[in-house]
Amino acid sequence: MNYVVRLTDQNISFEANEKESILEAALRQGLNLPYGCRNGECGSCIATIKSGSYSYKAASEYTSQNKLENNHILLCQARASSDIEIEARIVDTQTKIAIKQFPARVKISEKLNDSVMRIILELPKTESLEFSPGQYIDLILPGGKRRSFSLANPPHEDQIIELHVRYYDGGLFSEYAFKVLKDNSLMKIEGPLGQFTLQKSERPIIMVAGGTGFAPIKSIVEYMLEINDPRTLHIYWGARVETDLYLNKMVNEWVNKYPHISYSPVLSDVDAQSNWSGKTGYVHEAVLEDYSDLSDHDVYACGPPPMIDAVIQTFPEHHLREENLFSDSFEIAKN
Ligand SMILES: Cc1cc2nc3c(=O)[nH]c(=O)nc-3n(C[C@H](O)[C@H](O)[C@H](O)COP(=O)(O)OP(=O)(O)OC[C@H]3O[C@@H](n4cnc5c(N)ncnc54)[C@H](O)[C@@H]3O)c2cc1C
């Protein structure tokens, strides 16, 4: 059954059926409502319900802990069960690329260190994946479960897909990626997804990556280099130990070649025997030690949820405006 969803402050309406989330319905019809993980975890898609009824497709952390108040609903989880009115903004990501499913073949899978695998997927010759730097894809696993991975290659390399996959002990996909996946294996992907993309601006940029959160940062930087974007870039990459900085050499090569790029690797787990002479501690603290006033900057942050939460909580205290902070949180899927 189809219902009408009306966005009250924009006077825009679209149809949603009872089998899809309101977010899925909006994206399917080209309406860019805000979202992040699409798992009911990150809270980016919270909207306010004005009238009508809905049900949740699965209990989320938010719903089970009753964190949603003041008529707030999670659009990635809520399905309309009547005509419905909501208050939600439309995001202008400067791109309207259709989301499609593709078959893809593993061209290369190689370990970048003990816990990160680079997987290069190749699309059929007749296909190319149009995307904006910083976006992600979903791998659709046998049985229909999904895992999201940021695209690490820039959009001009549109025949391949580069992923940086971190190993999780007991993790459904990462166990498979590290122990079973072979060259030429077939995968199903859907994309492009996500709203973490390079924005038009003339402001200098600070990039904050945590672990494999470096993947979309790499895509954005390589895109900026391709189009000769003149903005200055300061890249912070946080990791536990030095070997976790799995493409450290490549970033240092950028720094040596391009005077507008600087780089601060930051380690949180340095022991007494280490000869590490760089920054230590949490990566967001290292940024704030260098920049007490962020009012002139754009910040792009990507990585594990605790790092993103720390950035969102502390950077505004250092005068970073909400509209100048762009982030993607690597939430773990719930199923
Ligand atoms: C937008 C987005 C982009 C992302 N991009 C990347 C990326 O570029 N690179 C990357 O590495 N990751 C990325 N992620 C995270 C990624 O999608 C996966 O969540 C991650 O790889 C773990 O998936 P998995 O199947 O290996 O592990 P899962 O099966 O999801 O398990 C994760 C962890 O939970 C534990 N676990 C699982 N089931 C249980 C249980 N029943 N009880 C207790 N513990 C359990 C596992 O042992 C494991 O340690 C991204 C996430 C999002 C939302």
The ligand as an SDF file (V2000), in Angstrom:
LIG
                    3D

 53 58  0  0  0  0  0  0  0  0999 V2000
   28.8620    4.7900    6.1370 C   0  0  0  0  0  0  0  0  0  0  0  0
   29.8090    3.7140    6.6090 C   0  0  0  0  0  0  0  0  0  0  0  0
   31.0230    3.5480    5.9680 C   0  0  0  0  0  0  0  0  0  0  0  0
   31.9200    2.5630    6.4060 C   0  0  0  0  0  0  0  0  0  0  0  0
   33.1240    2.4390    5.7740 N   0  0  0  0  0  0  0  0  0  0  0  0
   34.0290    1.5400    6.2340 C   0  0  0  0  0  0  0  0  0  0  0  0
   35.3290    1.4430    5.6130 C   0  0  0  0  0  0  0  0  0  0  0  0
   35.6560    2.1320    4.6360 O   0  0  0  0  0  0  0  0  0  0  0  0
   36.1940    0.5430    6.1340 N   0  0  0  0  0  0  0  0  0  0  0  0
   35.8710   -0.2710    7.2050 C   0  0  0  0  0  0  0  0  0  0  0  0
   36.7300   -1.0670    7.6410 O   0  0  0  0  0  0  0  0  0  0  0  0
   34.6400   -0.1930    7.7830 N   0  0  0  0  0  0  0  0  0  0  0  0
   33.7220    0.6650    7.3260 C   0  0  0  0  0  0  0  0  0  0  0  0
   32.4750    0.7300    7.9080 N   0  0  0  0  0  0  0  0  0  0  0  0
   32.1020   -0.3090    8.8940 C   0  0  0  0  0  0  0  0  0  0  0  0
   31.6160   -1.5530    8.1230 C   0  0  0  0  0  0  0  0  0  0  0  0
   30.4220   -1.2450    7.4290 O   0  0  0  0  0  0  0  0  0  0  0  0
   31.3090   -2.7600    9.0080 C   0  0  0  0  0  0  0  0  0  0  0  0
   30.4170   -2.3730   10.0260 O   0  0  0  0  0  0  0  0  0  0  0  0
   32.5520   -3.3610    9.6190 C   0  0  0  0  0  0  0  0  0  0  0  0
   33.4430   -3.7230    8.5870 O   0  0  0  0  0  0  0  0  0  0  0  0
   32.2100   -4.6210   10.4370 C   0  0  0  0  0  0  0  0  0  0  0  0
   31.5380   -5.5350    9.6040 O   0  0  0  0  0  0  0  0  0  0  0  0
   31.7540   -7.0910    9.7780 P   0  0  0  0  0  0  0  0  0  0  0  0
   30.6960   -7.7940    8.9650 O   0  0  0  0  0  0  0  0  0  0  0  0
   33.1690   -7.4750    9.5160 O   0  0  0  0  0  0  0  0  0  0  0  0
   31.5130   -7.3080   11.3150 O   0  0  0  0  0  0  0  0  0  0  0  0
   30.1330   -7.5540   12.0920 P   0  0  0  0  0  0  0  0  0  0  0  0
   29.5930   -8.9060   11.8090 O   0  0  0  0  0  0  0  0  0  0  0  0
   29.2420   -6.4050   11.8270 O   0  0  0  0  0  0  0  0  0  0  0  0
   30.6710   -7.5260   13.5710 O   0  0  0  0  0  0  0  0  0  0  0  0
   31.3870   -6.3820   14.0790 C   0  0  0  0  0  0  0  0  0  0  0  0
   31.9480   -6.7000   15.4440 C   0  0  0  0  0  0  0  0  0  0  0  0
   30.8850   -7.0860   16.3200 O   0  0  0  0  0  0  0  0  0  0  0  0
   31.1330   -8.3740   16.8310 C   0  0  0  0  0  0  0  0  0  0  0  0
   29.8830   -9.1230   16.8530 N   0  0  0  0  0  0  0  0  0  0  0  0
   29.1450   -9.5200   15.8030 C   0  0  0  0  0  0  0  0  0  0  0  0
   28.0490  -10.1620   16.2120 N   0  0  0  0  0  0  0  0  0  0  0  0
   28.1010  -10.1460   17.5690 C   0  0  0  0  0  0  0  0  0  0  0  0
   27.2720  -10.6260   18.5810 C   0  0  0  0  0  0  0  0  0  0  0  0
   26.1380  -11.2640   18.3070 N   0  0  0  0  0  0  0  0  0  0  0  0
   27.6300  -10.4180   19.8660 N   0  0  0  0  0  0  0  0  0  0  0  0
   28.7720   -9.7710   20.1830 C   0  0  0  0  0  0  0  0  0  0  0  0
   29.6030   -9.2790   19.2550 N   0  0  0  0  0  0  0  0  0  0  0  0
   29.2750   -9.4720   17.9830 C   0  0  0  0  0  0  0  0  0  0  0  0
   32.0880   -9.0270   15.8740 C   0  0  0  0  0  0  0  0  0  0  0  0
   32.8630  -10.0310   16.5370 O   0  0  0  0  0  0  0  0  0  0  0  0
   32.9090   -7.8930   15.4330 C   0  0  0  0  0  0  0  0  0  0  0  0
   33.9600   -7.6180   16.3090 O   0  0  0  0  0  0  0  0  0  0  0  0
   31.5840    1.7110    7.4940 C   0  0  0  0  0  0  0  0  0  0  0  0
   30.3420    1.8710    8.1290 C   0  0  0  0  0  0  0  0  0  0  0  0
   29.4610    2.8610    7.7010 C   0  0  0  0  0  0  0  0  0  0  0  0
   28.1290    3.0250    8.3940 C   0  0  0  0  0  0  0  0  0  0  0  0
  1  2  1  0
  2  3  1  0
  2 52  2  0
  3  4  2  0
  4  5  1  0
  4 50  1  0
  5  6  2  0
  6  7  1  0
  6 13  1  0
  7  8  2  0
  7  9  1  0
  9 10  1  0
 10 11  2  0
 10 12  1  0
 12 13  2  0
 13 14  1  0
 14 15  1  0
 14 50  1  0
 15 16  1  0
 16 17  1  0
 16 18  1  0
 18 19  1  0
 18 20  1  0
 20 21  1  0
 20 22  1  0
 22 23  1  0
 23 24  1  0
 24 25  2  0
 24 26  1  0
 24 27  1  0
 27 28  1  0
 28 29  2  0
 28 30  1  0
 28 31  1  0
 31 32  1  0
 32 33  1  0
 33 34  1  0
 33 48  1  0
 34 35  1  0
 35 36  1  0
 35 46  1  0
 36 37  1  0
 36 45  1  0
 37 38  2  0
 38 39  1  0
 39 40  1  0
 39 45  2  0
 40 41  1  0
 40 42  2  0
 42 43  1  0
 43 44  2  0
 44 45  1  0
 46 47  1  0
 46 48  1  0
 48 49  1  0
 50 51  2  0
 51 52  1  0
 52 53  1  0
M  END
$$$$
